[in-house]
Amino acid sequence: MSRKKFIDIGANLTDFMFQGIYYNRNHHVADIQNVIKRSKEMGLEKIMITGGSLNDSRQALELAQTDSFLYCTVGFHPTRCLELEDDTEVKIQEMIKLCNDNPDKVVAVGEFGLDYDRLEFCPKDVQLKNFTKQFEVAEQTRLPLFLHCRNAATDLLSLLKKNRDRYTGGVVHSFDGHYDEAMSFIDLGFYIGLNGFSLKTTENLEVVRKLPIDKLMIETDCPYCEIKPSHAGYKFIRTKFESTKKEKWKADKLIKGRNEPCTIIQVLEVIAAIKEMDEQKLADQLYANTINVFFSNVK
């Protein structure tokens, strides 16, 4: 059997947790290099570092430039869209420049979209306006989209349909919606990104079971979205990792409650189990899907 290859399409590697900082307190040394080493040992061939604001995107690009297997996205997360209210056009142009100046590293516009579960961070009207505004980046760069959707599929689908000539497809990442919603995104040319958050409930598993594998990608969304023992998908995990509390950090162990790219194999195992598929065949298909959308034109 050939070695499984993975691409993590969503990893928040600029998060302070990978610098050893949790809730503004330093608990251990920065260990991003240990995290990257573990990911390579598990078969990760590429990781897309998620940008959630202009500064975030710059940091993601800076980190991506340190290793040939790291890439990044550029965009404003819906919960960060208030930051786009000031100097909007200047920031849009800076995003376009970041993309165009770094075609070997920036592979998607995003993470952007709509999040109606966390309106306390950014009101709905601002999200709608500044999501639409970011189509200018997609239009100018022709990069695929890396989309966020939480309890907002109806509005997101509506805006995607209205702006259909301004983008070239992409992925709806960390999907946890209904089957009909997923198929509507797929009908518009999008893929569905799955992680631990997508595998929490028996309803989630049933949706994933029915989705076509040639329209799927996988991710960790680390340091978040781990598959927890309380999740419906947990019973299908076969690969476990040793972990320790953040206060007792060790270079060769994961931190309890902090997800990492290496755990992407668990996402594969759950999906393969509920679809009753060979893991190698599924891994090969997911890898090919991701290359086709994000890396077919990357040098």
Backbone bond lengths (Angstrom), bond angles and torsions (degrees), N, CA, C in turn:
res aa  C-N    CA-C-N  psi(-1)  N-CA   C-N-CA  omega(-1)  CA-C   N-CA-C  phi
1 M - - - 1.472 - - 1.524 109.34 -
2 S 1.328 116.38 132.59 1.453 120.03 -179.77 1.522 110.33 -73.28
3 R 1.308 116.34 158.01 1.458 122.30 -179.21 1.525 110.26 -70.99
4 K 1.324 116.99 134.00 1.454 120.63 179.15 1.527 110.39 -68.67
5 K 1.320 115.89 139.42 1.454 122.79 176.62 1.525 108.38 -113.84
6 F 1.325 116.02 140.02 1.451 120.96 -177.72 1.526 111.39 -129.15
7 I 1.322 115.25 151.04 1.457 122.83 166.78 1.523 106.78 -127.76
8 D 1.323 116.26 120.76 1.467 121.00 175.78 1.525 106.98 -88.95
9 I 1.339 116.68 109.13 1.459 119.33 -174.62 1.526 112.92 -79.65
10 G 1.345 117.55 -10.76 1.463 119.35 -178.42 1.509 112.22 -145.98
11 A 1.328 116.66 102.48 1.467 121.39 179.04 1.522 108.74 -135.54
12 N 1.328 116.63 122.22 1.470 121.65 -179.16 1.527 109.81 -88.82
13 L 1.318 115.22 65.92 1.466 120.10 -172.82 1.529 113.41 -73.79
14 T 1.337 117.68 -9.78 1.466 119.69 175.31 1.523 111.66 -87.28
15 D 1.316 117.40 -0.37 1.468 121.04 179.26 1.531 110.29 -61.16
16 F 1.332 115.67 143.83 1.461 121.13 -178.01 1.530 113.02 -59.05
17 M 1.344 117.83 -24.57 1.468 119.36 -179.89 1.523 111.71 -58.41
18 F 1.333 116.76 -32.74 1.458 119.64 179.86 1.530 112.23 -79.23
19 Q 1.339 115.30 -2.96 1.466 121.09 169.95 1.528 110.55 -102.54
20 G 1.337 115.49 6.34 1.463 120.38 179.35 1.512 114.12 84.56
21 I 1.342 117.59 10.76 1.461 122.07 -175.73 1.528 109.91 -108.00
22 Y 1.336 115.53 124.18 1.459 122.42 -179.57 1.526 108.26 -127.87
23 Y 1.349 116.41 122.52 1.463 121.25 179.52 1.537 110.95 51.77
24 N 1.339 114.54 45.77 1.476 123.49 176.16 1.528 114.02 68.02
25 R 1.324 117.05 13.94 1.471 120.08 175.89 1.517 110.13 -120.18
26 N 1.333 115.66 135.80 1.459 120.79 179.88 1.527 109.62 -85.14
27 H 1.349 115.36 123.97 1.463 119.81 -177.78 1.527 113.40 -114.45
28 H 1.324 118.17 -21.82 1.465 120.01 178.35 1.519 109.11 -161.22
29 V 1.299 116.10 174.26 1.465 120.97 -178.39 1.531 109.98 -68.60
30 A 1.318 115.90 157.30 1.465 120.50 173.33 1.523 108.27 -59.57
31 D 1.350 116.69 131.39 1.463 119.08 -174.62 1.524 112.69 -131.83
32 I 1.318 116.95 27.77 1.458 120.03 -178.77 1.522 111.65 -58.73
33 Q 1.328 117.81 -33.52 1.471 119.97 179.87 1.529 111.32 -68.88
34 N 1.326 117.79 -34.46 1.466 120.61 174.16 1.521 110.60 -64.90
35 V 1.338 115.72 -40.23 1.467 121.81 179.49 1.534 109.51 -63.23
36 I 1.314 116.28 -44.95 1.467 120.60 179.80 1.525 110.60 -64.84
37 K 1.320 117.18 -41.05 1.470 121.42 179.10 1.529 110.78 -60.52
38 R 1.341 116.83 -45.04 1.464 119.75 179.27 1.527 111.44 -63.57
39 S 1.324 116.20 -37.56 1.461 119.11 -178.88 1.521 110.91 -64.67
40 K 1.322 117.12 -40.94 1.468 120.51 179.32 1.529 110.64 -66.15
41 E 1.306 116.44 -38.62 1.468 120.44 179.32 1.531 111.58 -64.78
42 M 1.326 117.04 -27.28 1.458 121.36 -179.25 1.527 112.52 -86.56
43 G 1.326 117.70 -6.57 1.455 120.67 176.83 1.519 115.33 107.81
44 L 1.332 116.56 7.82 1.464 119.24 175.50 1.525 108.56 -66.71
45 E 1.321 115.97 126.61 1.465 121.05 177.48 1.517 111.96 -105.43
46 K 1.332 116.39 -22.84 1.451 121.30 177.34 1.526 108.13 -150.25
47 I 1.330 115.16 145.81 1.459 121.71 173.56 1.520 108.04 -132.13
48 M 1.333 115.70 132.58 1.457 121.82 174.84 1.524 108.57 -99.32
49 I 1.326 116.38 114.22 1.465 121.77 179.32 1.522 108.07 -84.31
50 T 1.323 115.92 128.69 1.455 120.91 -172.72 1.521 112.54 -83.12
51 G 1.346 115.98 131.19 1.456 121.74 171.94 1.514 110.01 -98.15
52 G 1.350 117.69 134.61 1.458 120.62 -178.03 1.510 114.19 -120.76
53 S 1.332 116.28 -2.44 1.466 122.58 175.98 1.521 105.56 -161.67
54 L 1.312 117.10 179.41 1.458 119.13 179.58 1.527 110.93 -65.24
55 N 1.331 116.91 -45.95 1.466 119.76 178.37 1.521 111.23 -65.28
56 D 1.333 115.81 -42.93 1.463 121.47 176.03 1.524 111.24 -55.27
57 S 1.313 115.27 -45.52 1.460 120.96 -177.36 1.524 110.92 -65.85
58 R 1.328 116.50 -37.99 1.469 119.68 176.36 1.521 110.58 -63.57
59 Q 1.338 116.77 -42.43 1.461 120.60 179.18 1.525 111.03 -66.24
60 A 1.340 116.15 -39.16 1.462 120.24 178.00 1.521 110.71 -62.71
61 L 1.332 116.22 -42.03 1.463 120.54 178.02 1.522 111.19 -64.86
62 E 1.315 116.29 -42.58 1.466 120.39 179.20 1.525 111.02 -59.71
63 L 1.327 116.47 -43.21 1.469 119.94 177.91 1.519 110.68 -68.14
64 A 1.326 116.99 -40.72 1.467 120.60 -179.74 1.526 111.72 -60.33
65 Q 1.310 116.37 -30.53 1.465 120.58 -178.34 1.523 113.10 -75.01
66 T 1.336 117.05 -5.89 1.466 120.27 -179.64 1.512 113.59 -87.88
67 D 1.348 117.50 -11.23 1.466 119.89 -176.85 1.525 109.15 -151.65
68 S 1.308 115.89 137.90 1.471 120.54 -174.80 1.520 113.08 -66.45
69 F 1.330 118.11 -17.37 1.466 118.43 -178.16 1.534 112.86 -97.74
70 L 1.323 116.74 3.91 1.461 121.44 178.76 1.529 111.06 -101.42
71 Y 1.342 115.42 138.89 1.462 122.83 178.22 1.526 107.41 -135.98
72 C 1.325 117.63 177.96 1.460 118.03 -177.42 1.526 111.94 -152.18
73 T 1.341 114.00 170.23 1.461 122.45 174.66 1.531 108.06 -116.62
74 V 1.323 115.70 163.10 1.467 121.56 178.91 1.527 108.80 -132.42
75 G 1.340 116.87 119.71 1.454 118.88 179.95 1.515 112.72 175.80
76 F 1.339 116.02 175.91 1.460 123.04 177.33 1.524 109.69 -110.79
77 H 1.328 115.79 116.58 1.463 123.21 175.26 1.531 108.72 -59.09
78 P 1.342 118.82 146.21 1.469 119.69 -178.84 1.527 113.98 -56.50
79 T 1.324 117.91 -33.54 1.464 119.59 179.28 1.526 112.15 -76.00
80 R 1.332 117.10 -6.91 1.473 121.58 179.47 1.527 111.90 -110.41
81 C 1.322 117.00 8.75 1.461 120.79 -171.79 1.525 114.14 -68.57
82 L 1.323 118.34 -16.63 1.465 119.59 174.89 1.530 110.60 -62.29
83 E 1.341 115.99 -27.26 1.466 120.21 178.88 1.527 112.01 -67.08
84 L 1.318 116.13 -18.63 1.459 120.25 178.75 1.526 112.54 -87.28
85 E 1.323 117.41 -3.52 1.454 120.62 -178.38 1.527 112.37 -71.26
86 D 1.336 116.64 -29.53 1.461 121.33 178.36 1.527 109.92 -99.82
87 D 1.318 116.05 135.53 1.478 121.37 178.41 1.527 111.17 52.54
88 T 1.309 116.09 44.61 1.465 121.32 -173.89 1.522 112.24 -54.56
89 E 1.312 116.59 -53.05 1.460 119.29 -174.43 1.523 111.73 -67.21
90 V 1.318 117.10 -35.47 1.470 120.59 176.81 1.523 109.79 -61.46
91 K 1.325 116.45 -44.54 1.465 120.54 -179.08 1.527 111.86 -67.92
92 I 1.324 116.93 -38.00 1.460 120.40 176.79 1.528 109.85 -61.61
93 Q 1.319 116.80 -44.52 1.461 120.47 -180.00 1.526 111.34 -66.40
94 E 1.317 117.21 -35.37 1.472 120.47 176.96 1.526 110.53 -66.06
95 M 1.328 116.60 -38.12 1.464 120.23 176.69 1.533 110.77 -63.48
96 I 1.320 115.73 -44.53 1.468 120.09 178.75 1.527 110.14 -60.11
97 K 1.328 116.25 -42.55 1.469 120.57 179.97 1.528 111.50 -64.62
98 L 1.329 116.73 -41.94 1.469 120.16 177.29 1.528 110.83 -56.75
99 C 1.326 115.26 -43.98 1.466 120.48 -179.66 1.524 111.49 -66.37
100 N 1.309 115.62 -49.87 1.471 119.91 -174.42 1.517 113.26 -70.63
101 D 1.339 116.77 -29.08 1.467 120.29 -179.89 1.523 112.90 -80.85
102 N 1.343 117.10 -13.12 1.472 120.39 -175.04 1.525 111.36 -134.01
103 P 1.343 117.52 57.78 1.468 120.15 -175.87 1.524 113.66 -66.89
104 D 1.323 117.07 -16.36 1.462 120.78 178.98 1.521 112.66 -85.77
105 K 1.338 116.83 -7.17 1.466 120.50 -176.59 1.527 114.38 -126.97
106 V 1.330 118.15 -36.66 1.468 121.33 -179.50 1.526 108.77 -87.87
107 V 1.328 116.82 115.89 1.465 120.55 -172.61 1.527 113.73 -113.90
108 A 1.338 118.37 -2.41 1.469 119.75 -179.17 1.516 110.84 -160.78
109 V 1.335 115.77 155.60 1.459 123.02 170.11 1.524 107.18 -92.70
110 G 1.311 116.37 123.96 1.451 120.62 -178.84 1.524 110.66 147.96
111 E 1.230 121.63 -178.62 1.445 125.35 9.42 1.524 108.30 -82.47
112 F 1.322 116.77 121.74 1.454 119.26 176.95 1.519 109.91 -140.01
113 G 1.325 116.41 165.46 1.457 120.38 -176.09 1.510 110.66 153.79
114 L 1.342 116.33 -141.00 1.466 122.46 -178.08 1.522 110.05 -135.50
115 D 1.341 116.04 141.42 1.463 121.82 179.02 1.518 108.54 -139.18
116 Y 1.337 115.99 100.21 1.464 120.70 -178.88 1.523 112.32 -91.58
117 D 1.333 117.41 0.66 1.460 120.63 175.37 1.525 111.78 -84.94
118 R 1.330 117.20 -17.02 1.471 120.53 -175.33 1.530 110.54 -131.25
119 L 1.309 115.69 53.38 1.463 120.49 -178.43 1.531 112.06 -69.06
120 E 1.332 117.18 -13.23 1.469 119.34 177.63 1.526 111.69 -66.06
121 F 1.341 116.59 -21.39 1.464 120.31 178.74 1.519 112.75 -88.11
122 C 1.325 116.10 -30.67 1.461 120.16 -179.97 1.523 108.69 -159.85
123 P 1.341 118.10 123.02 1.465 119.68 -177.18 1.516 112.91 -66.30
124 K 1.310 114.63 158.03 1.463 122.46 -174.10 1.528 112.80 -56.97
125 D 1.311 117.73 -44.61 1.459 119.51 -176.70 1.527 112.30 -63.88
126 V 1.326 116.21 -36.30 1.469 120.19 178.21 1.526 110.16 -70.22
127 Q 1.333 116.56 -40.44 1.468 120.06 176.80 1.528 110.80 -59.14
128 L 1.325 116.42 -47.59 1.463 120.47 -177.78 1.524 111.25 -62.05
129 K 1.321 116.35 -44.00 1.463 120.82 -178.60 1.529 111.64 -64.84
130 N 1.332 115.98 -46.52 1.461 118.98 -173.28 1.526 113.52 -84.55
131 F 1.320 117.32 -18.41 1.463 118.88 167.11 1.527 109.08 -66.05
132 T 1.327 116.17 -49.35 1.459 120.37 179.27 1.517 111.50 -60.47
133 K 1.338 116.90 -39.06 1.464 120.92 -179.32 1.523 111.47 -60.06
134 Q 1.337 117.02 -34.92 1.464 119.96 -176.25 1.534 113.55 -73.69
135 F 1.326 117.23 -8.88 1.462 118.55 172.30 1.529 111.05 -61.93
136 E 1.327 115.74 -22.11 1.466 119.70 176.81 1.525 110.41 -61.36
137 V 1.334 116.54 -36.78 1.468 120.47 178.36 1.527 110.04 -67.72
138 A 1.321 115.96 -45.25 1.466 120.04 178.69 1.521 111.09 -62.12
139 E 1.318 115.63 -40.49 1.468 120.70 -177.90 1.525 111.26 -65.81
140 Q 1.322 116.62 -40.93 1.463 121.13 -176.88 1.527 112.92 -77.67
141 T 1.324 117.40 -30.15 1.470 120.71 -175.88 1.524 113.48 -99.99
142 R 1.347 116.60 -22.22 1.476 123.36 -175.07 1.528 111.96 59.29
143 L 1.308 116.36 27.60 1.457 120.91 174.52 1.522 109.69 -84.03
144 P 1.338 118.26 150.53 1.468 120.77 175.42 1.522 111.13 -66.34
145 L 1.336 115.86 164.17 1.457 121.89 -177.01 1.527 111.42 -97.93
146 F 1.328 114.71 143.56 1.460 122.10 172.85 1.525 105.76 -116.11
147 L 1.333 116.01 100.84 1.458 122.35 -166.52 1.521 113.98 -101.52
148 H 1.329 114.50 145.10 1.458 123.34 175.40 1.527 108.38 -113.55
149 C 1.335 116.84 132.50 1.466 120.55 179.16 1.524 109.43 -142.84
150 R 1.335 115.82 117.29 1.461 120.84 174.65 1.523 108.55 -130.36
151 N 1.337 115.79 110.45 1.460 121.61 176.37 1.533 111.56 55.26
152 A 1.345 115.26 36.14 1.472 119.28 -174.51 1.526 111.69 -144.57
153 A 1.318 117.64 24.49 1.468 120.60 -172.33 1.526 112.51 -62.18
154 T 1.319 117.66 -38.38 1.467 119.97 -177.58 1.521 111.44 -60.92
155 D 1.325 116.68 -49.63 1.467 120.47 -179.99 1.524 111.60 -68.77
156 L 1.326 116.65 -38.70 1.465 119.57 -179.74 1.526 110.67 -63.66
157 L 1.319 116.41 -45.24 1.466 120.35 178.52 1.525 111.20 -61.81
158 S 1.327 116.28 -40.23 1.458 120.56 179.92 1.524 111.18 -61.44
159 L 1.333 117.02 -45.26 1.457 120.64 -178.99 1.529 111.84 -70.11
160 L 1.321 116.66 -35.41 1.460 119.62 176.95 1.530 111.05 -64.71
161 K 1.320 115.89 -38.68 1.472 119.62 178.47 1.527 110.98 -67.47
162 K 1.325 116.26 -40.91 1.469 120.26 -178.82 1.530 111.87 -66.65
163 N 1.324 116.32 -28.71 1.463 120.61 -176.10 1.531 112.25 -109.35
164 R 1.335 115.80 26.06 1.474 121.25 -170.91 1.528 113.70 -56.59
165 D 1.334 118.10 -30.67 1.461 120.29 -177.36 1.528 112.94 -84.86
166 R 1.337 117.07 3.14 1.466 120.26 -175.13 1.524 113.67 -105.03
167 Y 1.339 118.19 -0.42 1.467 120.30 -178.69 1.521 110.70 -144.47
168 T 1.325 114.83 168.46 1.470 120.70 -173.71 1.520 113.91 -117.29
169 G 1.336 118.29 22.17 1.463 120.24 -178.13 1.508 111.23 101.14
170 G 1.330 116.76 -165.53 1.455 121.00 -178.12 1.512 111.53 148.06
171 V 1.341 115.99 -145.29 1.458 120.68 -176.28 1.523 110.25 -139.77
172 V 1.333 116.36 143.69 1.467 122.28 168.15 1.513 105.41 -96.96
173 H 1.325 116.85 105.25 1.465 119.39 -169.63 1.523 111.16 -87.44
174 S 1.333 115.86 162.41 1.472 123.37 177.09 1.529 111.29 50.56
175 F 1.314 115.54 46.03 1.464 120.57 -173.36 1.520 111.66 -71.35
176 D 1.334 116.27 132.71 1.470 120.67 177.12 1.523 111.29 -137.52
177 G 1.345 116.93 20.28 1.456 120.89 -175.58 1.516 113.97 -90.95
178 H 1.318 115.01 -163.25 1.458 122.27 -177.56 1.528 111.37 -84.15
179 Y 1.318 115.08 161.19 1.468 121.07 -179.49 1.526 111.28 -59.92
180 D 1.317 117.58 -44.56 1.464 120.56 -179.32 1.522 111.65 -62.03
181 E 1.334 116.42 -36.58 1.468 120.12 176.66 1.525 110.66 -64.70
182 A 1.331 115.87 -45.12 1.464 119.89 179.27 1.524 111.06 -59.37
183 M 1.319 116.19 -44.36 1.463 119.29 -178.20 1.526 111.34 -68.33
184 S 1.325 117.53 -30.28 1.460 120.23 175.66 1.530 110.81 -66.41
185 F 1.341 116.72 -40.89 1.467 119.99 174.90 1.525 110.64 -63.34
186 I 1.319 116.01 -43.50 1.463 120.99 179.65 1.529 110.70 -61.62
187 D 1.315 117.05 -40.35 1.469 121.40 178.85 1.526 111.94 -62.26
188 L 1.339 116.40 -24.64 1.465 120.66 177.52 1.529 112.30 -87.76
189 G 1.330 116.22 1.09 1.455 119.98 177.89 1.510 115.00 100.03
190 F 1.343 117.55 11.17 1.453 120.65 -178.34 1.522 112.39 -97.45
191 Y 1.320 114.43 157.43 1.459 122.80 172.40 1.524 107.89 -101.36
192 I 1.318 116.29 164.56 1.468 122.23 -179.05 1.523 108.63 -112.85
193 G 1.349 115.94 121.96 1.460 121.70 178.86 1.520 111.10 -93.69
194 L 1.338 116.31 130.47 1.463 121.83 -175.74 1.525 111.33 -119.25
195 N 1.333 115.47 138.17 1.464 121.58 174.02 1.525 108.52 -143.61
196 G 1.323 117.89 -166.13 1.457 120.47 -178.35 1.512 113.71 -58.42
197 F 1.330 116.70 -33.63 1.462 121.00 179.16 1.522 111.04 -65.71
198 S 1.330 116.48 -25.42 1.470 122.05 -179.36 1.521 112.26 -81.79
199 L 1.339 116.83 -5.34 1.462 121.37 -171.20 1.525 111.77 -126.13
200 K 1.335 116.83 27.69 1.464 121.61 -173.00 1.523 113.10 -78.17
201 T 1.330 117.13 -43.98 1.462 121.01 -171.07 1.531 111.60 -114.45
202 T 1.308 115.96 164.90 1.469 119.23 176.00 1.524 110.25 -63.51
203 E 1.330 116.81 -31.82 1.472 120.09 176.18 1.519 110.88 -65.42
204 N 1.335 116.75 -42.61 1.464 120.71 175.76 1.521 110.91 -57.42
205 L 1.326 116.62 -45.40 1.467 120.84 -177.30 1.527 111.10 -63.89
206 E 1.305 116.66 -36.88 1.462 120.00 179.70 1.531 110.66 -67.27
207 V 1.322 116.74 -38.74 1.468 120.07 175.92 1.524 110.07 -61.57
208 V 1.326 116.28 -49.33 1.471 120.82 -178.47 1.519 110.94 -61.86
209 R 1.325 116.40 -38.62 1.465 120.11 -179.63 1.527 111.35 -57.09
210 K 1.324 117.22 -35.04 1.460 121.40 -174.92 1.529 114.14 -88.60
211 L 1.328 117.49 -13.09 1.464 119.65 -175.64 1.532 111.11 -74.77
212 P 1.338 117.75 142.28 1.475 121.29 179.73 1.524 111.53 -70.24
213 I 1.334 116.86 133.04 1.465 119.49 -174.44 1.528 112.70 -69.35
214 D 1.328 117.16 -21.60 1.465 118.24 178.55 1.530 112.20 -78.78
215 K 1.353 116.60 5.48 1.462 121.23 176.76 1.526 111.79 -125.23
216 L 1.326 116.66 21.42 1.462 120.80 -177.28 1.525 112.02 -116.20
217 M 1.341 115.20 151.89 1.462 124.10 168.85 1.522 107.29 -136.82
218 I 1.332 116.41 163.00 1.462 119.04 178.57 1.523 110.70 -126.18
219 E 1.322 114.08 160.01 1.458 121.71 -173.33 1.525 108.82 -160.00
220 T 1.326 115.87 170.87 1.463 119.84 172.87 1.524 112.43 -110.49
221 D 1.339 117.66 -29.21 1.466 123.14 -172.68 1.530 110.06 56.60
222 C 1.330 115.23 28.26 1.461 120.60 -178.55 1.540 110.98 -61.27
223 P 1.340 116.94 149.50 1.467 128.50 9.95 1.529 114.37 -84.98
224 Y 1.332 116.48 14.67 1.461 121.35 -179.81 1.527 110.57 -103.18
225 C 1.330 115.79 -178.76 1.472 124.12 168.03 1.526 114.81 62.01
226 E 1.314 118.45 32.40 1.455 119.93 173.01 1.529 109.57 -67.82
227 I 1.317 116.97 159.11 1.464 121.16 174.97 1.532 107.13 -87.25
228 K 1.313 116.36 111.20 1.464 121.65 -174.82 1.527 111.35 -93.00
229 P 1.337 117.12 158.10 1.475 120.36 178.55 1.520 113.66 -55.38
230 S 1.316 117.97 -25.69 1.465 121.35 -179.44 1.530 112.39 -80.65
231 H 1.327 118.34 -8.41 1.460 121.73 -177.05 1.521 111.58 -82.49
232 A 1.300 115.95 148.29 1.464 121.04 -179.06 1.518 112.23 -61.55
233 G 1.328 117.12 -31.58 1.458 120.31 -177.48 1.519 114.70 -79.27
234 Y 1.343 117.18 -13.03 1.465 120.90 -171.83 1.525 112.78 -59.35
235 K 1.321 117.10 -35.99 1.470 120.18 -175.26 1.527 112.93 -64.48
236 F 1.323 117.08 -15.55 1.463 120.47 -179.11 1.532 112.86 -92.11
237 I 1.328 117.48 -3.90 1.464 121.09 -179.09 1.523 110.20 -75.60
238 R 1.319 115.72 132.58 1.463 120.84 176.04 1.526 112.16 -111.66
239 T 1.333 117.05 -28.48 1.466 121.60 -178.71 1.524 109.46 -94.16
240 K 1.331 116.20 115.39 1.468 121.77 179.34 1.526 109.78 -112.27
241 F 1.316 116.01 154.49 1.466 122.03 -178.65 1.524 109.78 -123.19
242 E 1.324 115.27 140.22 1.457 119.52 173.91 1.519 109.14 -69.61
243 S 1.329 116.45 138.92 1.456 120.11 179.12 1.521 110.00 -140.05
244 T 1.318 114.82 161.14 1.455 121.11 179.62 1.521 108.93 -139.44
245 K 1.315 117.06 163.30 1.456 120.31 176.20 1.526 110.09 -67.76
246 K 1.325 116.09 152.10 1.458 120.52 -177.48 1.523 111.92 -59.61
247 E 1.331 116.78 -29.53 1.464 120.39 -179.96 1.524 112.11 -72.47
248 K 1.352 116.42 -17.19 1.470 120.76 -179.31 1.522 110.32 -118.01
249 W 1.315 116.38 39.19 1.467 123.89 -176.07 1.528 112.58 -49.59
250 K 1.328 114.95 137.29 1.463 122.05 171.75 1.517 107.87 -135.49
251 A 1.316 115.92 141.40 1.467 121.69 -172.36 1.524 112.69 -58.90
252 D 1.341 116.96 -31.03 1.464 119.88 -173.64 1.524 113.81 -98.90
253 K 1.339 117.19 12.28 1.467 119.53 -178.37 1.527 111.06 -127.83
254 L 1.334 114.83 151.49 1.457 120.18 174.09 1.530 109.25 -74.57
255 I 1.323 116.18 162.08 1.460 122.35 175.65 1.528 108.41 -96.81
256 K 1.324 116.17 130.81 1.470 119.98 177.92 1.534 110.15 -56.61
257 G 1.330 115.88 128.96 1.451 120.49 177.81 1.515 115.06 83.42
258 R 1.339 117.70 -2.88 1.465 121.11 176.94 1.524 108.57 -114.13
259 N 1.301 115.98 110.95 1.463 120.76 -178.22 1.532 110.71 -74.53
260 E 1.332 115.83 155.99 1.462 121.95 179.69 1.527 110.04 -138.21
261 P 1.344 117.86 159.79 1.462 120.31 178.63 1.527 114.37 -58.35
262 C 1.328 118.18 -29.23 1.466 119.91 -177.55 1.528 112.26 -62.15
263 T 1.343 116.95 -23.24 1.467 119.39 -178.46 1.526 112.51 -77.62
264 I 1.325 117.31 3.31 1.463 119.90 179.02 1.528 111.38 -60.14
265 I 1.329 116.64 -25.14 1.469 119.67 178.31 1.530 110.33 -63.04
266 Q 1.334 117.69 -30.14 1.460 120.55 177.92 1.521 111.47 -67.21
267 V 1.334 116.67 -37.85 1.466 120.76 176.94 1.529 109.42 -62.11
268 L 1.325 115.77 -44.31 1.471 120.43 177.27 1.523 110.87 -59.60
269 E 1.324 117.21 -45.89 1.468 121.22 -176.88 1.525 111.53 -61.32
270 V 1.328 117.00 -41.20 1.462 120.06 -179.81 1.523 110.41 -66.40
271 I 1.330 117.00 -47.23 1.466 120.40 -178.25 1.523 110.76 -63.19
272 A 1.329 116.83 -43.36 1.464 120.71 179.36 1.530 110.82 -61.91
273 A 1.324 116.61 -39.75 1.466 120.58 -179.16 1.521 111.66 -65.72
274 I 1.320 117.44 -46.66 1.470 118.70 -176.02 1.527 111.72 -74.27
275 K 1.326 116.34 -22.65 1.463 119.76 175.80 1.531 112.48 -93.37
276 E 1.350 115.45 -4.35 1.472 122.07 -178.77 1.534 110.00 54.45
277 M 1.320 114.31 52.18 1.462 121.85 -177.25 1.524 111.23 -118.21
278 D 1.311 115.56 156.32 1.449 121.68 170.61 1.533 108.74 -68.43
279 E 1.335 116.46 130.36 1.460 120.20 -175.65 1.523 112.64 -62.85
280 Q 1.328 116.32 -39.39 1.461 119.44 -179.37 1.529 111.18 -63.95
281 K 1.310 116.19 -43.64 1.466 120.14 179.93 1.522 110.62 -63.35
282 L 1.335 116.83 -41.96 1.449 120.92 179.04 1.526 110.70 -65.71
283 A 1.328 116.67 -44.98 1.468 120.50 179.46 1.522 111.28 -58.80
284 D 1.327 116.38 -42.87 1.471 120.56 179.59 1.522 111.42 -61.95
285 Q 1.350 116.42 -40.97 1.464 120.08 -179.51 1.532 111.16 -67.67
286 L 1.325 117.14 -44.10 1.459 121.35 -179.86 1.531 110.94 -63.16
287 Y 1.312 115.65 -39.77 1.465 120.74 178.65 1.529 110.31 -63.74
288 A 1.326 116.39 -45.20 1.467 121.11 -179.92 1.526 111.01 -63.97
289 N 1.329 117.06 -40.99 1.465 120.89 177.80 1.525 110.84 -56.61
290 T 1.328 115.41 -46.17 1.464 120.87 -174.72 1.523 111.52 -69.98
291 I 1.317 116.20 -41.48 1.470 120.11 176.43 1.520 109.51 -58.99
292 N 1.308 116.71 -44.05 1.462 121.46 -176.95 1.517 112.87 -60.71
293 V 1.322 117.10 -39.31 1.468 120.32 -176.15 1.527 112.42 -84.67
294 F 1.324 117.52 -45.59 1.461 120.34 -169.50 1.533 115.62 -106.03
295 F 1.310 118.13 -19.70 1.459 117.94 -170.36 1.517 114.90 -126.68
296 S 1.317 118.19 5.52 1.467 120.02 -177.40 1.532 111.98 -65.09
297 N 1.349 117.06 -26.59 1.457 119.96 -178.92 1.527 113.80 -111.03
298 V 1.332 116.54 5.52 1.468 120.27 -179.89 1.522 108.98 -81.67
299 K 1.321 116.31 131.60 1.456 121.03 -178.84 1.515 110.91 -74.54
